[in-house]
Amino acid sequence: MLDFLDQVAKRYRTQAHANKIAEDESVEVELLLLDSHAHMRSWNAGLEDRAEYLSKRGQALVQTVSSITR
């Protein structure tokens, strides 16, 4: 989805140029969108890493409890 949104940001700049919007403004908006997408990618990667850690931690706790109760 974020790759698609990156394409939208780049198309915005093309459309802005065609509609005679100032180059500086269109570049600024494009960069703002791309930076936001990069932030969301980083956020998603952090969530995925955290979910993986918690999953492994949960498995380790189950194994610990299982070995204690045997």
A tleap script that builds the chain and sets N, CA, C and O, in Angstrom:
source leaprc.protein.ff14SB
mol = sequence {
  NMET LEU ASP PHE LEU ASP GLN VAL ALA LYS
  ARG TYR ARG THR GLN ALA HIE ALA ASN LYS
  ILE ALA GLU ASP GLU SER VAL GLU VAL GLU
  LEU LEU LEU LEU ASP SER HIE ALA HIE MET
  ARG SER TRP ASN ALA GLY LEU GLU ASP ARG
  ALA GLU TYR LEU SER LYS ARG GLY GLN ALA
  LEU VAL GLN THR VAL SER SER ILE THR CARG
}
set mol.1.N position { 0.828 -1.191 0.000 }
set mol.1.CA position { 0.000 0.000 0.000 }
set mol.1.C position { 0.877 1.261 0.000 }
set mol.1.O position { 0.583 2.236 -0.691 }
set mol.2.N position { 1.940 1.219 0.776 }
set mol.2.CA position { 2.810 2.404 0.829 }
set mol.2.C position { 3.542 2.623 -0.483 }
set mol.2.O position { 3.813 3.766 -0.849 }
set mol.3.N position { 3.867 1.559 -1.195 }
set mol.3.CA position { 4.474 1.729 -2.526 }
set mol.3.C position { 3.495 2.427 -3.457 }
set mol.3.O position { 3.880 3.301 -4.234 }
set mol.4.N position { 2.226 2.034 -3.375 }
set mol.4.CA position { 1.200 2.691 -4.182 }
set mol.4.C position { 1.109 4.174 -3.818 }
set mol.4.O position { 1.018 5.029 -4.699 }
set mol.5.N position { 1.135 4.472 -2.527 }
set mol.5.CA position { 1.058 5.870 -2.090 }
set mol.5.C position { 2.280 6.667 -2.540 }
set mol.5.O position { 2.169 7.863 -2.808 }
set mol.6.N position { 3.444 6.022 -2.628 }
set mol.6.CA position { 4.628 6.688 -3.180 }
set mol.6.C position { 4.393 7.067 -4.638 }
set mol.6.O position { 4.765 8.156 -5.076 }
set mol.7.N position { 3.775 6.163 -5.378 }
set mol.7.CA position { 3.462 6.462 -6.784 }
set mol.7.C position { 2.470 7.616 -6.890 }
set mol.7.O position { 2.585 8.459 -7.780 }
set mol.8.N position { 1.503 7.654 -5.988 }
set mol.8.CA position { 0.534 8.746 -5.974 }
set mol.8.C position { 1.247 10.072 -5.722 }
set mol.8.O position { 0.946 11.073 -6.373 }
set mol.9.N position { 2.184 10.082 -4.789 }
set mol.9.CA position { 2.928 11.311 -4.479 }
set mol.9.C position { 3.710 11.795 -5.700 }
set mol.9.O position { 3.766 12.995 -5.971 }
set mol.10.N position { 4.304 10.871 -6.424 }
set mol.10.CA position { 5.066 11.257 -7.623 }
set mol.10.C position { 4.135 11.743 -8.731 }
set mol.10.O position { 4.465 12.677 -9.463 }
set mol.11.N position { 2.967 11.103 -8.851 }
set mol.11.CA position { 2.001 11.562 -9.859 }
set mol.11.C position { 1.444 12.927 -9.485 }
set mol.11.O position { 1.131 13.733 -10.361 }
set mol.12.N position { 1.319 13.191 -8.185 }
set mol.12.CA position { 0.857 14.508 -7.740 }
set mol.12.C position { 1.763 15.590 -8.306 }
set mol.12.O position { 1.294 16.608 -8.815 }
set mol.13.N position { 3.051 15.360 -8.211 }
set mol.13.CA position { 3.999 16.369 -8.691 }
set mol.13.C position { 3.826 16.593 -10.190 }
set mol.13.O position { 3.871 17.732 -10.652 }
set mol.14.N position { 3.630 15.526 -10.948 }
set mol.14.CA position { 3.411 15.648 -12.392 }
set mol.14.C position { 2.132 16.428 -12.673 }
set mol.14.O position { 2.104 17.311 -13.531 }
set mol.15.N position { 1.072 16.089 -11.937 }
set mol.15.CA position { -0.196 16.789 -12.125 }
set mol.15.C position { -0.091 18.255 -11.683 }
set mol.15.O position { -0.668 19.136 -12.319 }
set mol.16.N position { 0.621 18.507 -10.631 }
set mol.16.CA position { 0.802 19.880 -10.161 }
set mol.16.C position { 1.512 20.711 -11.227 }
set mol.16.O position { 1.145 21.860 -11.475 }
set mol.17.N position { 2.519 20.129 -11.846 }
set mol.17.CA position { 3.243 20.830 -12.912 }
set mol.17.C position { 2.296 21.121 -14.084 }
set mol.17.O position { 2.314 22.218 -14.641 }
set mol.18.N position { 1.473 20.140 -14.453 }
set mol.18.CA position { 0.528 20.319 -15.558 }
set mol.18.C position { -0.515 21.397 -15.232 }
set mol.18.O position { -1.017 22.070 -16.133 }
set mol.19.N position { -0.838 21.556 -13.949 }
set mol.19.CA position { -1.817 22.564 -13.523 }
set mol.19.C position { -1.174 23.873 -13.095 }
set mol.19.O position { -1.807 24.722 -12.468 }
set mol.20.N position { 0.095 24.015 -13.446 }
set mol.20.CA position { 0.855 25.260 -13.218 }
set mol.20.C position { 0.960 25.666 -11.750 }
set mol.20.O position { 0.924 26.849 -11.411 }
set mol.21.N position { 1.092 24.654 -10.886 }
set mol.21.CA position { 1.369 24.923 -9.478 }
set mol.21.C position { 2.882 25.107 -9.351 }
set mol.21.O position { 3.656 24.418 -10.015 }
set mol.22.N position { 3.289 26.028 -8.507 }
set mol.22.CA position { 4.707 26.357 -8.355 }
set mol.22.C position { 5.530 25.095 -8.087 }
set mol.22.O position { 5.133 24.238 -7.297 }
set mol.23.N position { 6.675 24.997 -8.751 }
set mol.23.CA position { 7.556 23.826 -8.627 }
set mol.23.C position { 7.985 23.619 -7.170 }
set mol.23.O position { 7.986 22.493 -6.673 }
set mol.24.N position { 8.344 24.699 -6.498 }
set mol.24.CA position { 8.773 24.584 -5.101 }
set mol.24.C position { 7.676 23.969 -4.227 }
set mol.24.O position { 7.946 23.124 -3.374 }
set mol.25.N position { 6.450 24.404 -4.455 }
set mol.25.CA position { 5.326 23.903 -3.656 }
set mol.25.C position { 5.061 22.424 -3.951 }
set mol.25.O position { 4.837 21.637 -3.033 }
set mol.26.N position { 5.088 22.055 -5.219 }
set mol.26.CA position { 4.815 20.660 -5.566 }
set mol.26.C position { 5.923 19.738 -5.059 }
set mol.26.O position { 5.648 18.618 -4.631 }
set mol.27.N position { 7.162 20.196 -5.104 }
set mol.27.CA position { 8.280 19.402 -4.580 }
set mol.27.C position { 8.137 19.244 -3.074 }
set mol.27.O position { 8.363 18.162 -2.532 }
set mol.28.N position { 7.761 20.327 -2.401 }
set mol.28.CA position { 7.600 20.284 -0.948 }
set mol.28.C position { 6.497 19.289 -0.547 }
set mol.28.O position { 6.675 18.506 0.386 }
set mol.29.N position { 5.377 19.322 -1.247 }
set mol.29.CA position { 4.280 18.409 -0.938 }
set mol.29.C position { 4.701 16.964 -1.212 }
set mol.29.O position { 4.431 16.072 -0.408 }
set mol.30.N position { 5.366 16.734 -2.355 }
set mol.30.CA position { 5.826 15.383 -2.675 }
set mol.30.C position { 6.770 14.859 -1.602 }
set mol.30.O position { 6.624 13.724 -1.148 }
set mol.31.N position { 7.733 15.673 -1.193 }
set mol.31.CA position { 8.689 15.237 -0.168 }
set mol.31.C position { 8.002 14.997 1.179 }
set mol.31.O position { 8.354 14.067 1.905 }
set mol.32.N position { 7.038 15.827 1.499 }
set mol.32.CA position { 6.283 15.648 2.737 }
set mol.32.C position { 5.551 14.300 2.722 }
set mol.32.O position { 5.566 13.565 3.709 }
set mol.33.N position { 4.916 13.989 1.599 }
set mol.33.CA position { 4.217 12.710 1.475 }
set mol.33.C position { 5.191 11.537 1.545 }
set mol.33.O position { 4.938 10.562 2.252 }
set mol.34.N position { 6.303 11.627 0.815 }
set mol.34.CA position { 7.278 10.534 0.813 }
set mol.34.C position { 7.897 10.338 2.196 }
set mol.34.O position { 8.136 9.207 2.617 }
set mol.35.N position { 8.155 11.443 2.902 }
set mol.35.CA position { 8.685 11.334 4.270 }
set mol.35.C position { 7.670 10.678 5.204 }
set mol.35.O position { 8.032 9.868 6.057 }
set mol.36.N position { 6.403 11.036 5.034 }
set mol.36.CA position { 5.346 10.420 5.858 }
set mol.36.C position { 5.268 8.927 5.588 }
set mol.36.O position { 5.088 8.131 6.510 }
set mol.37.N position { 5.404 8.550 4.326 }
set mol.37.CA position { 5.359 7.131 3.969 }
set mol.37.C position { 6.561 6.391 4.561 }
set mol.37.O position { 6.429 5.262 5.033 }
set mol.38.N position { 7.725 7.027 4.534 }
set mol.38.CA position { 8.921 6.413 5.128 }
set mol.38.C position { 8.718 6.221 6.634 }
set mol.38.O position { 9.116 5.198 7.192 }
set mol.39.N position { 8.103 7.200 7.283 }
set mol.39.CA position { 7.818 7.093 8.716 }
set mol.39.C position { 6.863 5.923 8.982 }
set mol.39.O position { 7.057 5.156 9.925 }
set mol.40.N position { 5.837 5.799 8.147 }
set mol.40.CA position { 4.887 4.695 8.318 }
set mol.40.C position { 5.555 3.342 8.072 }
set mol.40.O position { 5.233 2.363 8.747 }
set mol.41.N position { 6.475 3.279 7.118 }
set mol.41.CA position { 7.215 2.029 6.877 }
set mol.41.C position { 8.022 1.651 8.110 }
set mol.41.O position { 8.048 0.491 8.522 }
set mol.42.N position { 8.674 2.640 8.689 }
set mol.42.CA position { 9.466 2.404 9.888 }
set mol.42.C position { 8.575 1.956 11.041 }
set mol.42.O position { 8.926 1.033 11.776 }
set mol.43.N position { 7.445 2.597 11.198 }
set mol.43.CA position { 6.485 2.248 12.238 }
set mol.43.C position { 6.018 0.806 12.051 }
set mol.43.O position { 5.979 0.030 13.006 }
set mol.44.N position { 5.665 0.451 10.814 }
set mol.44.CA position { 5.211 -0.916 10.524 }
set mol.44.C position { 6.301 -1.943 10.812 }
set mol.44.O position { 6.029 -3.005 11.372 }
set mol.45.N position { 7.525 -1.624 10.430 }
set mol.45.CA position { 8.640 -2.545 10.681 }
set mol.45.C position { 8.822 -2.744 12.185 }
set mol.45.O position { 9.072 -3.859 12.641 }
set mol.46.N position { 8.698 -1.668 12.947 }
set mol.46.CA position { 8.806 -1.764 14.402 }
set mol.46.C position { 7.706 -2.632 14.992 }
set mol.46.O position { 7.953 -3.438 15.889 }
set mol.47.N position { 6.490 -2.461 14.482 }
set mol.47.CA position { 5.373 -3.289 14.966 }
set mol.47.C position { 5.593 -4.762 14.621 }
set mol.47.O position { 5.323 -5.640 15.440 }
set mol.48.N position { 6.078 -5.028 13.419 }
set mol.48.CA position { 6.342 -6.417 13.018 }
set mol.48.C position { 7.425 -7.034 13.902 }
set mol.48.O position { 7.307 -8.179 14.338 }
set mol.49.N position { 8.478 -6.264 14.158 }
set mol.49.CA position { 9.552 -6.766 15.020 }
set mol.49.C position { 9.034 -7.053 16.427 }
set mol.49.O position { 9.371 -8.076 17.023 }
set mol.50.N position { 8.218 -6.149 16.952 }
set mol.50.CA position { 7.666 -6.316 18.294 }
set mol.50.C position { 6.745 -7.538 18.360 }
set mol.50.O position { 6.783 -8.301 19.325 }
set mol.51.N position { 5.925 -7.714 17.332 }
set mol.51.CA position { 5.023 -8.862 17.289 }
set mol.51.C position { 5.819 -10.166 17.239 }
set mol.51.O position { 5.465 -11.138 17.907 }
set mol.52.N position { 6.879 -10.186 16.457 }
set mol.52.CA position { 7.719 -11.387 16.372 }
set mol.52.C position { 8.380 -11.679 17.720 }
set mol.52.O position { 8.426 -12.827 18.162 }
set mol.53.N position { 8.891 -10.631 18.365 }
set mol.53.CA position { 9.508 -10.802 19.681 }
set mol.53.C position { 8.504 -11.355 20.687 }
set mol.53.O position { 8.803 -12.302 21.414 }
set mol.54.N position { 7.312 -10.759 20.728 }
set mol.54.CA position { 6.304 -11.199 21.689 }
set mol.54.C position { 5.855 -12.631 21.422 }
set mol.54.O position { 5.580 -13.387 22.354 }
set mol.55.N position { 5.782 -12.995 20.149 }
set mol.55.CA position { 5.415 -14.368 19.803 }
set mol.55.C position { 6.465 -15.356 20.316 }
set mol.55.O position { 6.133 -16.382 20.910 }
set mol.56.N position { 7.725 -15.028 20.078 }
set mol.56.CA position { 8.803 -15.904 20.544 }
set mol.56.C position { 8.859 -15.931 22.067 }
set mol.56.O position { 9.118 -16.972 22.670 }
set mol.57.N position { 8.618 -14.792 22.673 }
set mol.57.CA position { 8.621 -14.716 24.140 }
set mol.57.C position { 7.497 -15.568 24.708 }
set mol.57.O position { 7.684 -16.275 25.699 }
set mol.58.N position { 6.330 -15.500 24.080 }
set mol.58.CA position { 5.207 -16.315 24.520 }
set mol.58.C position { 5.503 -17.800 24.389 }
set mol.58.O position { 5.164 -18.584 25.275 }
set mol.59.N position { 6.135 -18.188 23.287 }
set mol.59.CA position { 6.497 -19.593 23.098 }
set mol.59.C position { 7.493 -20.045 24.165 }
set mol.59.O position { 7.390 -21.152 24.693 }
set mol.60.N position { 8.450 -19.185 24.473 }
set mol.60.CA position { 9.449 -19.523 25.486 }
set mol.60.C position { 8.794 -19.694 26.861 }
set mol.60.O position { 9.160 -20.593 27.618 }
set mol.61.N position { 7.832 -18.837 27.178 }
set mol.61.CA position { 7.138 -18.954 28.466 }
set mol.61.C position { 6.324 -20.242 28.542 }
set mol.61.O position { 6.282 -20.894 29.586 }
set mol.62.N position { 5.681 -20.606 27.441 }
set mol.62.CA position { 4.911 -21.855 27.413 }
set mol.62.C position { 5.849 -23.043 27.618 }
set mol.62.O position { 5.518 -23.969 28.357 }
set mol.63.N position { 6.991 -23.026 26.983 }
set mol.63.CA position { 7.950 -24.120 27.139 }
set mol.63.C position { 8.459 -24.187 28.573 }
set mol.63.O position { 8.637 -25.273 29.124 }
set mol.64.N position { 8.692 -23.022 29.176 }
set mol.64.CA position { 9.165 -22.986 30.559 }
set mol.64.C position { 8.123 -23.564 31.508 }
set mol.64.O position { 8.442 -24.378 32.375 }
set mol.65.N position { 6.887 -23.138 31.339 }
set mol.65.CA position { 5.811 -23.640 32.197 }
set mol.65.C position { 5.614 -25.132 31.966 }
set mol.65.O position { 5.405 -25.878 32.923 }
set mol.66.N position { 5.676 -25.576 30.732 }
set mol.66.CA position { 5.516 -27.006 30.420 }
set mol.66.C position { 6.603 -27.845 31.079 }
set mol.66.O position { 6.335 -28.923 31.610 }
set mol.67.N position { 7.837 -27.334 31.040 }
set mol.67.CA position { 8.935 -28.112 31.615 }
set mol.67.C position { 8.861 -28.117 33.147 }
set mol.67.O position { 9.312 -29.070 33.782 }
set mol.68.N position { 8.303 -27.074 33.737 }
set mol.68.CA position { 8.165 -27.029 35.195 }
set mol.68.C position { 7.079 -27.978 35.678 }
set mol.68.O position { 7.214 -28.607 36.727 }
set mol.69.N position { 5.996 -28.078 34.901 }
set mol.69.CA position { 4.862 -28.891 35.332 }
set mol.69.C position { 5.044 -30.374 35.046 }
set mol.69.O position { 4.206 -31.177 35.455 }
set mol.70.N position { 6.072 -30.750 34.380 }
set mol.70.CA position { 6.300 -32.172 34.068 }
set mol.70.C position { 6.911 -32.882 35.195 }
set mol.70.O position { 7.169 -34.083 35.101 }
savepdb mol mol.pdb
quit
